[in-house]
Amino acid sequence: MIDQHNSIAQSFRRVREFHENHPSEMFSLKLFSQRERDRRVYNYPSCDEVAALVVGDFDSSDTGRDVIVKFAAGQLQRIYETHALYWPLQYPLLFPYGEDGYQLGIPYQYIQDINIAGRRTRVSMREFICFRLQMREHEDSIIHKSRRLFQQFVVDSFSMIESQRLYEIRKKHSTIRGEVLQGIEEAMRRGDTEASSIGTRVILPSSFTGSKRYMFNNCQDAMAICKHFGYPDLFLTLTCNPNWPEFQRYTNRDQVPIADRPDIACRVFHAKMKCLLNDLKNGMYTIEFQKRGLPHAHILLWLDGRNRLQNIEIVDELICAELPNPMKFPHLYSVVSKYMIHGPCGKAHINLEICNKSNVIKYLFKYINKGPDRVTATISHSTETTHSFEVVDEIKQYYDCRYLSPCESMWRIFAYEIHHRWPPVQRLRFHLPNQQHVVFDDHDTIGSILIRNRDLMTMFTAWMMANRTYVEGQTLTYVEFPSKFVYDLQSRQ
């Protein structure tokens, strides 16, 4: 029991196994005594997997990888992840023939004749990696058979995707600033002319999945749904079952489905979750990983008004926390005991609770305060003295790292949703007179910014104008307006 469930004992067992396999290596196990960190974030991984530790986070890490080639003349050149030779240089076993990896500017097929404003015509890094990770009947893929090297390839690939996205955001937003219209007018009256002297820099947009603004906006959208439909009625947790027959069907006998094939784990869990949601119609969910190797979903459900749980008698009829009688219902007993008990079944179950409170929304979006999974890592230097074999560890630096697991990486590479909600929510903007937020470029002049935005309609002022124009909208509040009208961003009407 200790070996199976005690994470501290498991750490010592891993050290013993490493010593048995590498007796000549000098190493040590260090136990950190500090408990200032949030243990929900800085907890032990409960599975044996290859993970990426990103120092700080993606938005604070340097661009580029430590793949450096030397020219014949003696100069050194760093190879970035967008270089066509990065993959064959970093993973020669996965690309034994030196096949090209991703490079910028790969065009879409048959896209030359289509010219739509704002539509991408080039393949993104995520799309290219997703294409390479597909299973094909006519291709005997080395990547999918490389086991732990496949895990490393997956987490490295997703870190490349996030780094490239943030690099593009930095490049695009390096000159973008924001300020309210009144602040621009005051700068104009002071005699300022350069736009770079006012406003604040726009850093990370809310469209970036996983950013603080992304999490906060999704939480606010969920609260808006509660305001319209009331609190959710049911809280359902669905976990991934490593014993599902699909895992055995698509993996080799010598592969561990959870660790060696995170792509199949994500695909099967996503497909089964979508089937469940199709049966349940509408709801909201959040996907979590928490260093457990497999994804699990927290789902909130709203019941139809006629089927609301009005009293405790109805609740007791629908939700039961007891085992069926094995003599009267043997089949039902075997199903419940095998698939719906957390623990004996191998970490796969469906748990259903009645909630009817707003706390579940905060639980669903606890990452606003909790943040992604993290670990504390150290870089140590071990020296061996001349007269004894005592090992002295000199701790050089503590690193606060984001923990990136293979399953989470595959989920994001496949572009599966981390948060989902239905029905959709329209985010309404409002402001005081001349307090609307204006976005501009460093190189603009303050006069041109003022002329361009002084009489420009915002969503809030367009609603006021629509009240004058449309009789049907005069009985609707600002919040009710999107139920009958659509705001057109191009014409600002």
N, C-alpha and C positions, 0 to 999 in steps of 0.2 A: 504493500500500500504506500509506504514512504517513497519507494523508487518511482512509483507511477504518478503520484500526486504532489509530491513536495518539490517545488522548483529549486530550492537551495540544494537538496540532495542530488537532484539531476545535474546541477552545475558541477558538483564534485565528481559525479560519475563520468561526466564528459571529460574532465581533466584527467581522470585515471585512464580512460580509453585513449586519449591523445598521447599520454605518456607511454602506454603500451605499444602504440603504433609508431611513435617517434621518440625513442629513448634518448637520442643524442641531442634533441632540441632543448634549449634553455627557455623556460616559460614559467609563469606563475598565475595563480588565481587571486584576484584582489576583490575583497568585499567592501563596498562603499557604505559607510555608516550614516551619511547625511540623509535626512528625510524631509528637507525643505520642499522638494519637488512634489508635484501632484502625482500620486501613485497610480491614478487611472491612466496617465499619459506615460510616465516613466516606469512601466511595469515589465515583468519578465515575459519574453516570448514563450508561448505554450506549445510551440511546434518547432521541429528541426528543419530550418529552411535557410536558403541563401537570401540575405536582405541587403539593400543599399542603405548606407548611413550618409545622409546628405548633411554636411556641416552647416549649422544654422538653418537655412531653408533654401529653396530654389532661388528666391528673389535676392538672396544675399550671397550666393555662391558665384565663383568666377566662371566665365564662359570658357569652354574648351576642356579637353582631356589631356592627360599626360602621355600622349603618344607623340614622340619626337623623332624625326628622321634626320640623318646627317648626309649632307651633300658631299660629293667627291672633293669639292674644294674646301670642305671643313666646316661650312656654316650649318647651324641647326635650325630646323623648322618645326613648329608645332602643328600637328594634324588635328583639325577640329572635327566634330561629329558630322558636319555637313560635307566633309570630304569623301569622295567616292571610295577611297581606299581605307577609310577608318575601320570598317567592319573586317575586311580580310587581314588587316594588320593587328587588330585587337583580338580577333577570334579566328586564328588560322585553322583550327580544327573544325569549325562550323562552315568555313568557306575555303575548303582545301584547294580549289582551283583559282583562288584569287578573284572571285566574282565581285563586281562593283556593288557597293552599298548605296545608301541614299545620297543624292546630290541635289542642290538647288536647281530649280528651273525645269523639272520633268513635266512635260505638258500632258493634259488629259487627252485620251484618245477621242477622236471625232468631235473635238471642241472648237476647232478652228473656225467653223462656219457660224458658231453662236457668239453673238456679241451682246451680252447683257450687262448693264452697269452694275458694278459691285459684286459680280460673280467671279469666283476664282477660276483661273484657267490652268493652274499648276498644282501638281500633287504635293500635299503637305507631308511632313515627316511622319506624322501619326498614320496617315493613310498608307504610306509606303511600308512602314513596319507592320501594320495590320495586314497588308497584302502578302508580305513575306511569311507571316505566321499562320496563314490559312492551310488547312489540310487538303491535299489533292490526291486523287486516286492514281494519277499517272506519275506522281513524283514521290520517290522514297526519301523523305525529308531527313537530313542529318540533324537539323536543329531540334526537332521534336524528340529525338532519341538520345540527346546528350545529357539528360537527367539534371544533375546539379549545375552543369554548365549552362543548360537551358534556363534555369532560374536566374543565373547571373546575367545572361543575355537579356532576359525580359526586364529585370529591374534597371539594368544599364540603359536599355532602349527607352524606357519611360522617363528616366531622368534626363536623357537626351531631348525627348519631346518637350518636357517642361522647361528645360534650359533654353531651348530654341524659341519657345513661345515667349518667355520672359525677355529674351534678347530682342525679339521683334517689338515687344511692347516698349522696352527701353529706347530702342531706335526710333520708334514712331512717336513716343510721348516725351522724348528728351527735350523738346522745345514747346510742349503744350502746357499752358497754364490756365487757371480758372479764377474768376473774380465775379462779384455781384455787379450789376450794372451801375448802381449808385457809386461804388468804389471807383469805377472807371471814370465816371463824370467828375468825381472829386479830384482824381489825378489829372484830368484834363484842365480843371480850373487852377491847379497848382502849377501848371506849366510843364508837367512831365510829358514826354513824347515817346519814350521807348516802352514797349509792352513788357519787356523783361524785368522792369523795375516794379511791377505791381503783381498782385495775385499770388497764388501758390501753385506749386508744381503738381500736375496730375500724375500719380505714380502707378497704382494697380487698379484697373477697372473692375466693376462688379461682375462683368462677363467672364472673368478668369475663374474657372472652376476651383473651388477650395479656398479662395481668398476670403478675408474677413468680411469685405463688402458683399461677396456672393452669399456667404452664410447668413449675414444679417438680413439681407433682402429676402431670402427664402423664408426666414423665420417670420418676418413681417407679413409676407404673403400668406403663410399658414394661419397667422392670427386674423387676417382679413377674411379667410374662409370661415373661421370659427365665428366671426362677427355676423356673417351672413346666414350660416346654416346651424349655428350653435356648436357646442363642444362635441368632439367625436365620441361615438358610443363604444367602440371596440378597439382594443389595442392587441395586435397580433404580431408575434415574433416567429419568423421562419428561418431555420438554419439549414445549412447544406449537409447532406447525408453522404459520407464517403462510401457507403455500401449500395448506393443506387446502381441498378444494373447498367445504366448508360456509361458509368465510369469503367466498368469491366469490359464493356463492348468496344470502347474506343482506345483502350490502352493495352500495351503488351503485357505479358505475364510477369516480366521482370521489372516493370515500372510500378511505382507507388502513385496512384492517381492524384492524391492531394499534393505531394511535394514535386513529383516529376512532371506532371501535366497540369499546371495551373490554368492553361487555356481551356482545357476540357471542363475543369471544375467551374470556371466562370460561365462557360456556355451553357452547361447543363443547369446550373442554379438559375441563371437568367431566364432560360426557357421555362422552367417549372414555375418560377415566380410570376412570369407573364401569364401563364395558364391559370394560376390561382387568381390573379387580378382580373382576368377576363370573366371568371365566375363571380367575382365580388363586385364587378362594375366599377365603382368610383372609390377613390381613396388617395392616400398619400404615404410615401415610404422613404426611408433613409437606409443606405447600405453602409455597413461597418465591417471592419476586419479585425482590429485590435490584437495583432500579433498572434492570431490563432490559426493561421494557415488557410481558413475557409471563410467565405463571406456569409453574413447573415443579414436579414432585413427586418426592420421595425416598421410595421404598417398600421396606420390609423384609418378607421372606417366610420362612415356616417350611415346610419340606418335610415330607411325611408320613414316618413312621418307616421305612417300607419303601423310600422313595425318597431317603433321606439320602445325601449325597455322602460316601462312606466313604473313598475314596482318590483319588490324583491322576489315575489313569487314567479314572475316571468323570468327574472335573471336566473333563479335556481333551476327552471325548466331547461334553459338553453346552455348554461355554463355549469360544468360539473368537474370537481377536483377529486375524483375517487376512481378506483379501479373497478371495472365491471365484474360481476360474479363469474368466475371461471367455469362453474358448473352449468349455469344457465346460458351464458354467452361466451363460449370458448374462443370463437373466431375474433370477436370484438376484444376480448381480453388479450389475446396474443398481439393484435394490432396496436392497442393502446400501450401495452407494456414494452413493445419493441420500438415504436416510433414516436411516442408522445411523452416519454419520461426523460428528463434532462440528466444525462450521465451514463446509464447502462447501455443506451442505444448507440454510443459512439458520437455524441455531440450533434445529433440531428433531431429536431422536434418542431412541432407547431404548438405554440403557447398562446392561449386566448384569454384576455381579461376584459372586464367592463371598466371603463375609465370615466368618461363624462366630466372631465376637468381640463383646465388649460395647462396643467403641469406636464402633460404628455407632449405638448408642443415643444416645451423647453427641453424635455428629455430627447426628443427627436433631433433637435438642433443644439445639443449640448456642446458640439464642437465650436460654437461661437465662443465659449469660455474655455473649453477643454483643449481645443486645437488638435492637430493630427498626432498620431502616435510618435513618440520620441524616445531616445535613449541618451544616456550619458556615457561617452567613450573617452578613453585615455590613450595617449601615445607614450609608451615607456621605453626606457633605454636600459638594457640589462648588461652588466659587466661581470666578468669572471676574474677573481683575484688570482695572483700567482701561487700563493701558498695554500689556498683552500678553494673549495667549489661552492662557496656561498654566493648566492645571486643577490645583487643589490639593485632594486628598482628605483630609478629616478624619474618621478612623474614630471613630464615636461609641460603638459597642458591638458585641461579638461575641455572636451568638445560637446556642445549641445547639438545633437544630431536628430534630424527627422528620420524615422524608421519607415522604409519603403519595402513592402513585402511583394513577392512574385504575384500573388493573387490580386492584390490591389493594383499592381502595375498592369496586369492583363485586363482587368476590368476597365481601366482608363484607356488602354490602347484600343480596345474594342469600342470605345466611346459609349459604353453603357452609362445610364444615369446614376449619379450618386444620390440625388434628390429628385423625387417625382411628385407631382400634385395634380389633382383634377377635382374641380374644374379650374381653368386658367384664371389668372389674376391680372388685371390691368393696374399698373402702378401710376397713380395720379400725382402730379406735381402741383404744388401751390407755393405762393410767395407773397410778400408784402409789395406795395408799389415800388418799382425800380430796384427790387431786391432779387430779381431772377438771376440765376447763375449763368455766366457767360464763359465759353471756352474759346481761347485764341492762341495764336502762335507767338513765340518769342520775337520773331522778326517783324511782326505787325506794328503799325503805329497806333497810338491810343486814339487818334482822331478817326482812323478808318474803322477801328473796332466799335467806336461809339456810333458812327453813322450806320454801320451794318446791323447793329442790334437794338438801337433806340426804339424803333417802331416795329420790331419783329414780334409776331405773335408767339406766346408760349401756350402750353396745353391749358393752363389755368385761364389766361385771357381769352383763348379761343372758345372755351366753354361759356364764358360770359357773353361773347358775341353770338354764339349759337342760341343762347337763351332769347336774344332779341329777334333772331331770324326764324326759329322753328317754334311753332306753337306747341307741338308735341313734347318739347323738352322743358317747357316752363313750369311743369309740375314735378320735375325730377331734380333731386339734389345732385351735387357733384359726384358723390359716390354711386348714385343710381344711374348716372348718365351713360356709362359704357354698356348697360344692359339694352339700350335702344340705339345708341350711336357709336360710330367708329371714328377714332382720331387718326387723321392722315398726316403722317410726319413730314412728307414732302411739301405739301401745300400749307401745312400748319393750320388746318381747319378741322 
